[in-house]
């Protein structure tokens, strides 16, 4: 396993560089740029807009080819460990991202935990009660969770409770250190909405895999030996059914990170997703590239952890 982990770790920089190149180029294909936005804010009577435009482009390093800009950006990361400074307020990009990252991480972790805590027990129950009324209801519930977009649910929750009951979620972040219960109460609703799709897909996968394991010969032998249903499910069925479930949870992690962008904007959570939207609207190229670089690295590491989890769940799996 050690050699496998080393090889995977060596591939991480290659993958991150490829992702950074794509993002670095794609963000510059968006119509308009930061120079246009700054020039548009200048006084209409300013007759030296063309000269000012050249000065701004030179100050931001945009007057050189894109590949030169990319080399400069990567060199700054490698040599100085810096993602650069914001083009709008000249703040340190890495510091801005680190200040917003805990919000996104808390939201994502709570969404994943809610999805796992709800989906696995319900999926197991639906499987062992196959083709009964509870099974039909739970399967329909899973399909509804998968079908409803998170941004639509979030928007409806923001609008209708405010109209009907005069209630709306808090718009200011409640720090966990100052008020732990208030912080969890603020995050539980957006986390549940963000994890709804994960809950539905994991529920259906859990049901499918548990049914498959229940049909195996060793499970029939356990029933024949007189073991209780609880012992069979926990000792024999669930552990052997977890690998595909872990896989689908790992596949949902990038979707959760992407969905956090919209959820944070709807619920006014100052996370990385909201920072990304602001950076895109301002054409703040270093900020967009820096956020994508960190998130891409995080997703790659999570995928490695998921792959290594297979060996813990099934000792028959060997890494070459």
C-alpha positions as MATLAB code, in Angstrom:
seq = 'XXXXXXXXXXXXXXXXXXXXXXXXXXXXXXXXXXXXXXXXXXXXXXXXXXXXXXXXXXXXXXXXXXXXXXXXXXXXXXXXXXXXXXXXXXXXXXXXXXXXXXXXXXXXXXXXXXXXXXXXXXXXXXXXXXXXXXXXXXXXXXXXXXXXXXXXXXXXXXXXXXXXXXXXXXXXXXXXXXXXXXXXXXXXXXXXXXXXXXXXXXXXXXXXXXXXXXXXXXXXXXXXXXXXXXXXXXXXXXXXXXXXXXXXXXXXXXXXXXXXXXXXXXXXXXXXXXXXXXXXXXXXXXXXXXXXXXXXXXXXXXXXXXXXXXXXXXXXXXXX';
ca = [
       0.000    0.000    0.000;
       2.894    2.338    0.716;
       4.105    2.309   -2.894;
       0.548    2.887   -4.123;
       0.102    5.902   -1.836;
       3.436    7.370   -2.945;
       2.488    7.017   -6.615;
      -0.880    8.654   -6.016;
       0.739   11.495   -4.092;
       3.211   12.060   -6.922;
       0.319   12.352   -9.370;
      -1.410   15.040   -7.299;
       0.849   17.912   -8.483;
       0.400   16.814  -12.100;
      -3.378   16.802  -11.769;
      -3.425   20.107   -9.902;
      -1.260   21.757  -12.574;
      -3.583   20.505  -15.319;
      -6.627   21.829  -13.449;
      -4.952   25.161  -12.765;
      -4.081   25.588  -16.459;
      -7.671   24.944  -17.518;
      -9.107   27.345  -14.926;
      -6.455   29.989  -15.610;
      -7.356   29.994  -19.300;
     -11.142   29.554  -19.035;
     -11.684   32.467  -16.657;
     -10.080   34.756  -19.214;
     -12.558   33.685  -21.889;
     -15.431   35.258  -19.918;
     -16.684   38.343  -21.812;
     -15.236   41.514  -20.351;
     -12.302   41.819  -18.010;
     -11.282   43.655  -14.878;
      -9.755   46.492  -16.876;
     -13.118   47.176  -18.559;
     -14.825   47.242  -15.157;
     -12.291   49.676  -13.711;
     -12.328   51.926  -16.777;
     -16.148   51.981  -16.699;
     -16.015   53.398  -13.168;
     -13.776   56.282  -14.214;
     -15.177   59.726  -14.849;
     -16.787   60.041  -18.301;
     -14.945   63.338  -18.770;
     -11.567   61.665  -18.436;
      -9.988   62.006  -21.891;
      -7.040   59.747  -21.092;
      -8.981   56.495  -20.734;
      -6.841   54.763  -23.355;
      -3.645   55.703  -21.547;
      -5.112   54.744  -18.190;
      -6.214   51.425  -19.640;
      -2.646   50.629  -20.652;
      -1.371   51.619  -17.228;
      -3.922   49.383  -15.510;
      -3.095   46.415  -17.746;
       0.605   46.877  -17.054;
       0.028   47.178  -13.302;
      -1.938   43.905  -13.269;
       0.471   42.142  -15.630;
      -2.238   41.692  -18.260;
      -0.215   43.287  -21.050;
       1.749   40.079  -21.665;
       0.592   36.800  -23.278;
      -1.533   34.445  -21.184;
       1.178   31.777  -20.951;
       3.570   34.362  -19.495;
       0.940   35.333  -16.922;
       0.505   31.667  -16.000;
       4.255   31.098  -15.592;
       4.502   34.161  -13.360;
       1.581   32.970  -11.249;
       2.968   29.444  -10.813;
       6.469   30.771  -10.109;
       5.067   32.996   -7.370;
       3.361   29.981   -5.780;
       6.454   27.766   -5.956;
       9.041   30.349   -4.930;
       7.085   32.390   -2.404;
       4.132   30.171   -1.454;
       1.766   32.980   -2.357;
      -1.353   32.968   -4.504;
      -0.914   36.673   -5.168;
      -3.000   39.657   -4.179;
      -6.536   40.660   -5.079;
      -6.816   42.951   -8.075;
      -9.548   44.993   -6.393;
      -8.439   45.630   -2.831;
      -4.818   44.378   -2.885;
      -5.451   41.921   -0.026;
      -3.632   38.620    0.283;
      -5.604   35.980   -1.607;
      -4.467   33.054    0.526;
      -5.509   34.886    3.693;
      -8.936   35.676    2.216;
      -9.466   32.035    1.220;
      -8.311   30.707    4.603;
     -10.716   33.089    6.335;
     -13.645   31.802    4.254;
     -12.673   28.117    4.098;
     -13.916   27.136    7.614;
     -17.461   28.183    6.665;
     -17.449   26.022    3.534;
     -15.841   23.103    5.362;
     -18.400   23.238    8.175;
     -21.232   23.386    5.669;
     -19.835   20.500    3.617;
     -19.015   18.272    6.598;
     -22.471   18.788    8.098;
     -24.086   18.034    4.722;
     -22.124   14.792    4.409;
     -22.866   13.729    7.993;
     -26.567   14.435    7.579;
     -26.604   12.467    4.336;
     -24.818    9.456    5.857;
     -26.779    9.425    9.121;
     -30.106    9.508    7.281;
     -29.406    7.474    4.139;
     -27.646    4.366    5.464;
     -30.153    3.342    8.190;
     -33.119    4.110    5.914;
     -31.518    2.260    2.996;
     -30.868   -0.798    5.152;
     -34.422   -0.735    6.528;
     -35.915   -0.434    3.024;
     -33.844   -3.415    1.870;
     -34.787   -5.757    4.698;
     -38.445   -4.719    4.230;
     -38.340   -5.122    0.458;
     -41.606   -4.590   -1.471;
     -43.544   -3.495    1.582;
     -45.370   -0.197    1.968;
     -42.489    1.420    3.960;
     -40.089    0.359    1.192;
     -42.233    2.025   -1.490;
     -42.564    5.209    0.556;
     -38.847    5.421    1.319;
     -37.894    4.777   -2.309;
     -40.227    7.539   -3.438;
     -38.735    9.839   -0.816;
     -35.236    9.108   -2.146;
     -36.289    9.906   -5.712;
     -37.799   13.210   -4.555;
     -34.570   14.171   -2.776;
     -32.535   13.412   -5.900;
     -34.929   15.246   -8.212;
     -35.351   18.534   -6.332;
     -32.523   21.028   -7.019;
     -30.850   22.334   -3.876;
     -30.968   25.945   -5.057;
     -34.758   25.701   -5.585;
     -35.347   24.251   -2.114;
     -33.127   26.916   -0.569;
     -34.923   29.709   -2.417;
     -38.353   28.424   -1.383;
     -37.267   28.191    2.245;
     -35.993   31.750    2.128;
     -39.197   33.111    0.550;
     -42.281   31.307    1.883;
     -41.543   31.136    5.638;
     -40.812   34.877    5.508;
     -44.158   35.517    3.778;
     -46.286   33.139    5.851;
     -44.733   33.348    9.326;
     -42.330   36.279    9.166;
     -39.347   33.973    9.771;
     -36.096   33.920    7.873;
     -32.673   32.379    8.597;
     -30.061   34.677   10.164;
     -28.169   36.722    7.590;
     -25.085   37.349    9.750;
     -22.595   34.577   10.491;
     -22.754   33.322   14.065;
     -19.195   32.291   15.076;
     -18.962   28.816   16.595;
     -16.652   30.026   19.354;
     -19.087   32.679   20.555;
     -22.321   30.683   20.222;
     -21.897   26.975   19.343;
     -25.619   26.174   19.405;
     -26.491   29.270   17.399;
     -23.818   28.411   14.848;
     -25.076   24.840   14.434;
     -28.646   26.100   14.211;
     -27.638   28.490   11.453;
     -25.856   25.773    9.442;
     -28.229   22.829    9.942;
     -30.828   24.013    7.425;
     -28.472   24.872    4.518;
     -26.454   21.719    5.244;
     -29.598   19.569    5.092;
     -30.574   21.179    1.775;
     -27.062   20.741    0.377;
     -26.945   17.104    1.470;
     -30.418   16.233    0.136;
     -29.095   14.880   -3.164;
     -26.405   12.864   -1.382;
     -29.033   11.483    0.986;
     -31.282   10.301   -1.831;
     -28.555    8.712   -3.962;
     -26.842    7.069   -0.987;
     -30.184    5.740    0.235;
     -30.904    4.028   -3.073;
     -27.359    2.662   -3.363;
     -27.500    1.332    0.204;
     -30.777   -0.432   -0.484;
     -29.466   -1.967   -3.710;
     -26.221   -3.247   -2.206;
     -27.847   -4.569    0.962;
     -30.335   -6.517   -1.170;
     -27.467   -7.964   -3.186;
     -25.566   -9.051   -0.080;
     -28.720  -10.501    1.475;
     -28.921  -12.918   -1.492;
     -25.386  -14.233   -0.992;
     -24.800  -17.764    0.272;
     -22.994  -16.711    3.438;
     -25.974  -14.547    4.421;
     -28.349  -17.475    3.926;
     -26.017  -19.590    6.061;
     -26.150  -16.972    8.816;
     -29.957  -17.044    8.698;
     -29.885  -20.857    8.830;
     -27.633  -20.779   11.896;
     -30.313  -18.818   13.731;
     -28.536  -15.477   14.051;
     -30.706  -12.493   14.769;
     -31.597  -10.034   12.030;
     -29.616   -7.289   13.727;
     -26.465   -9.422   13.986;
     -26.718  -10.488   10.347;
     -27.193   -6.959    9.078;
     -24.404   -5.403   11.176;
     -21.799   -8.172   11.068;
     -22.276   -9.659    7.625;
     -24.387   -7.476    5.375;
     -23.545   -3.846    6.033;
     -19.755   -4.127    5.972;
     -19.776   -6.004    2.663;
     -22.197   -3.506    1.153;
     -20.262   -0.380    2.142;
     -17.691   -0.215   -0.678;
     -20.111    0.991   -3.402;
     -21.728    3.311   -0.851;
     -18.359    4.866    0.002;
     -17.692    5.213   -3.731;
     -20.874    7.134   -4.413;
     -20.293    9.352   -1.364;
     -16.820   10.132   -2.689;
     -18.280   10.966   -6.095;
     -20.783   13.322   -4.473;
     -18.132   15.366   -2.650;
     -17.226   17.580   -5.640;
     -20.952   18.101   -6.245;
     -21.385   19.195   -2.633;
     -18.477   21.629   -2.967;
     -19.985   23.018   -6.156;
     -23.446   23.216   -4.620;
     -22.047   25.126   -1.660;
     -21.420   28.050   -4.002;
     -25.153   28.571   -4.531;
     -26.250   27.653   -1.007;
     -23.790   30.095    0.544;
     -25.097   32.857   -1.681;
     -28.738   32.083   -0.846;
     -28.162   31.929    2.922;
     -25.552   34.735    2.987;
     -22.811   32.504    4.382;
     -19.358   34.069    3.891;
     -17.695   30.928    2.583;
     -15.418   30.140   -0.336;
     -18.394   29.722   -2.666;
     -19.609   33.242   -2.058;
     -16.037   34.490   -2.401;
     -15.869   32.732   -5.774;
     -19.069   34.369   -7.045;
     -17.795   37.807   -6.066;
     -14.444   37.131   -7.704;
     -16.094   35.995  -10.937;
     -18.382   39.027  -11.083;
     -15.367   41.293  -10.538;
     -13.149   39.332  -12.967;
     -10.665   38.962  -10.134;
      -8.492   36.421  -11.960;
      -5.951   35.585   -9.210;
      -8.748   35.011   -6.691;
     -10.662   32.665   -9.017;
      -7.502   30.717   -9.882;
      -6.443   30.477   -6.241;
      -9.832   29.206   -5.049;
      -9.972   26.574   -7.789;
      -6.429   25.461   -7.035;
      -7.199   24.869   -3.358;
     -10.554   23.184   -4.000;
      -9.073   20.937   -6.707;
      -6.307   19.845   -4.334;
      -8.879   19.134   -1.624;
     -11.038   17.015   -3.962;
      -8.028   15.010   -5.191;
      -6.931   14.243   -1.629;
     -10.469   13.199   -0.679;
     -10.555   10.794   -3.649;
      -7.278    9.272   -2.450;
      -8.708    8.809    1.036;
     -11.806    7.140   -0.436;
      -9.651    4.732   -2.445;
      -7.624    3.822    0.633;
     -10.825    3.210    2.577;
     -11.576    0.213    0.314;
      -8.686   -1.722    1.828;
      -9.988   -1.102    5.330;
     -13.488   -2.277    4.435;
     -12.377   -5.341    2.461;
      -9.025   -6.987    3.417;
      -9.088   -8.884    0.102;
      -8.298   -5.651   -1.750;
      -4.574   -5.231   -2.342;
      -2.969   -2.114   -3.798;
      -0.290   -2.674   -6.411;
];
